[in-house]
Amino acid sequence: MTAQLTREGTPARTAQPAAPAGRGWLREGWHRIHLAIQEMNHASRLVVELQAPWGVDKHWHRR
């Protein structure tokens, strides 16, 4: 990584990334939480299907 120098030989100041305007940060946070919950629900559903197939398939004993 290289640093940009000004004419005086000192490092140039870079602007800090701006925070999202308005409620964008809240929407992004909610989206991440929602995705995490969806992933946990999917994983728990798979575990239930593997451990207790009669809980999700009423005709499991015929297969």
C-alpha positions as CSV (number, residue, x, y, z in Angstrom):
1,M,0.0,0.0,0.0
2,T,1.5,3.4,-0.9
3,A,0.7,6.7,0.6
4,Q,0.1,9.8,-1.4
5,L,2.3,12.7,-0.5
6,T,1.7,16.4,-0.9
7,R,4.3,18.8,-2.3
8,E,5.7,19.4,1.2
9,G,6.3,15.6,1.7
10,T,3.7,15.0,4.3
11,P,0.9,12.4,3.9
12,A,-2.2,13.8,2.2
13,R,-5.4,13.7,4.3
14,T,-8.1,11.5,2.9
15,A,-11.8,12.1,3.5
16,Q,-13.5,9.7,5.9
17,P,-16.2,7.7,4.4
18,A,-19.5,9.4,4.9
19,A,-22.2,7.7,7.0
20,P,-25.3,6.7,5.1
21,A,-27.8,9.5,4.9
22,G,-31.2,9.1,6.5
23,R,-32.3,5.7,7.6
24,G,-30.1,3.7,5.2
25,W,-28.0,2.4,8.1
26,L,-31.1,1.2,9.9
27,R,-32.4,-0.5,6.8
28,E,-29.0,-2.2,6.2
29,G,-28.9,-3.4,9.8
30,W,-32.4,-4.8,9.6
31,H,-31.6,-6.5,6.3
32,R,-28.6,-8.2,7.9
33,I,-30.6,-9.4,10.9
34,H,-33.4,-10.6,8.6
35,L,-30.9,-12.7,6.6
36,A,-29.3,-14.2,9.7
37,I,-32.7,-15.2,11.0
38,Q,-33.7,-16.8,7.6
39,E,-30.4,-18.7,7.6
40,M,-31.0,-20.0,11.2
41,N,-34.6,-21.0,10.3
42,H,-33.3,-22.9,7.2
43,A,-30.6,-24.7,9.2
44,S,-33.0,-25.7,12.0
45,R,-35.5,-27.0,9.4
46,L,-32.8,-29.2,7.9
47,V,-31.8,-30.6,11.3
48,V,-35.5,-31.4,12.1
49,E,-35.9,-33.2,8.7
50,L,-32.8,-35.3,9.4
51,Q,-33.6,-36.1,13.0
52,A,-37.4,-36.4,12.9
53,P,-38.7,-36.9,9.4
54,W,-42.2,-37.6,10.7
55,G,-42.4,-34.0,11.8
56,V,-42.3,-32.7,8.2
57,D,-43.5,-35.6,6.1
58,K,-46.7,-37.4,7.1
59,H,-46.0,-40.3,4.8
60,W,-42.3,-40.9,5.8
61,H,-42.9,-44.5,6.8
62,R,-44.1,-45.4,3.3
63,R,-40.9,-44.3,1.6
